[in-house]
């Protein structure tokens, strides 16, 4: 049994697939099919199309109720290391024996960021402090500059300003 600081046992749910030393590549993403013909607005058809990206979990309420005729949305469990197609080729049967091919575009409404270096879903390689350590120093400098601007002025500087303001008001009163 593993122990945590303070002597408490570390309890992990074995059903959760949470392992500290393993990559966390599975994620949930919303995708939509903006050019999908309305005849494909059934749950089965949308799930069949979404299966090319990942494991379909659910369609949104507007797709389920068919209240948004221009687009369908589906929540999909994806592997962030996998490929994400931009379109799918489907065949639509028009007449007996005649099949017309149609490209259906896939829009990724939300896709979590993933860093292959850190193996985390917090950021991608472009924002990684391990790959780009200069990003960390840049952020620290920006935070320091913000804190400097927010620091209160010294009491002496405030008093000097008050005295200077008082002198100008006295002079302007006496000159009138």
N, C-alpha and C positions, 0 to 999 in steps of 0.2 A: 504494500500500500504506500503510495506517495504521500509525503507530508509537506505542508506549506508552512511558511514562517509562523511561529507561534504554536507549533505542534498540532495544528488542526489537520485532519485528513483531507486530501484532495479527492473530491467526488466528481466523477464525470459521467454524464449520460451517454451510454454507448450507442444509443439510437441517433444522436445528434450529428454524427460525422464531423465532430470538432476535435481536431488533433493539432496540438500546438506546433509540431514540426512538419506538418504536411501543408502543401499548397491549398489555398482556399479559392479554387477556380470556379466552382459552381455559383451561379448568381441568378437572380430573377430580373427579367427585363420585359418591358412592354414594347411590342412591335405592332405596326399597323400595315394594312394593305390598302393604300389610297385608290388604286385603280382596279379594284376587284369588282367584277360585275355583280349586281344585286342577287342574281340567281345562286351565287356561292355564299350567301350570308347565313348559311346553316352552321351550327356548331361543328358538325362532322367535317364539312368542307374546310372551314377555317382551321380546325385542328390538323387536318391533313396537310395544308399548306404550311402551317407553323412548325410542323415536325421537321421541315428542312433546316430550321434554325436550331431547334432544341426540343425539349419536352413541353408540349402545351399544357398549361395548368387551368386557365379559365379565360372566357371572353368577357369583355366589359359589358356593362348593363345596356348601353346603347346598341351594341351589336346583338345582344341576346334579345332585346325587345324590337330590334330592327327600326329604331327611331332615327338613326343617322345613315341615310342611304348613300353617302359618298365615301365612307371608310369603315373598315372593321378593325378592331383592336383585340389583341390577345396577349395574355401574360404567359411568358415562356421561361422555363428553367434552362439556362445556357451554360456552356463551359466557356469561360473567358479566354481560354487558350485555343478555342476552336475557330473555324472559319465562319464568317457572317456574310451570306450571299446578299447581293443588292437587289436581285430579281429572281423570279422563278418562271420557268416556261411550262405552261399548261396547255393541254389540248382540249378544245371545246368541240363537241360533236354537233354539227349544224343539221345535216341530213344523214340519211343512211349511207354509211361509208365515207362521208366527208368530215374530216377533222381539221379545224382551224387552230393554228397555234397562236397563243397569246402570252405576252410577257407581263407578269404581275410584279410590280415594284414593291420592295419591302422597305419600310421606314422604321428605323430604330428610334423609338420615342425616348427611351432612357436606357443607357447602357452603363453599368458601373465601371469605374476606372480600375485597372489592375496593373500592378508593377511586377514584371517577371524577375527583377533583381531582388526585391524585398519579399516577394510572394504574398503581397497584401492587396486588398481591394480599396485602399485609401487613396492612392494616387497612381499615375502611370509613369513610364520611364522618363518622360519629359520633365516631370516635377519631382523626381527622385533625388533626395539628398545624398544617397549613397553614390549614385552615378555622377551627380552634379553637386559636389560639396559647396561650390560657390553660391548656390541658391540659398543655402543655410546662412552664410555670412551676410548675404544681401538682405534676407528677411530680418536678421538680427539688427543690422544697421537701420533699416526702415522703422523697426519697432523702437529703437533707441531715439531716433529723430522725432517720432510721434510723442514719446514720453517727455523729451526735452521741451517740446512746445506746450505740453500740458502742465509742466512744473509751474508752481506759483512763483511770482517774482519775489525778489528779496524785499524785506520790509523797508530797507534804506532807499531802494529804487522807487518804491511806491511813495514814500514820504517826500523824496525830491520832486517827483512829479506833482504831488499835491501842493508843495510850496511854490513851484513854478506856476501852476495854474492859479494860485491865490494871488501872486504878484501881478500876473497879467490882468486879473479881474480888478484889482485895486487901481492899477494904472489906467485901465479903461474908464473907471468911474471918476477918477480925478481929472482926466482929460476932458470930460464933458462939461 
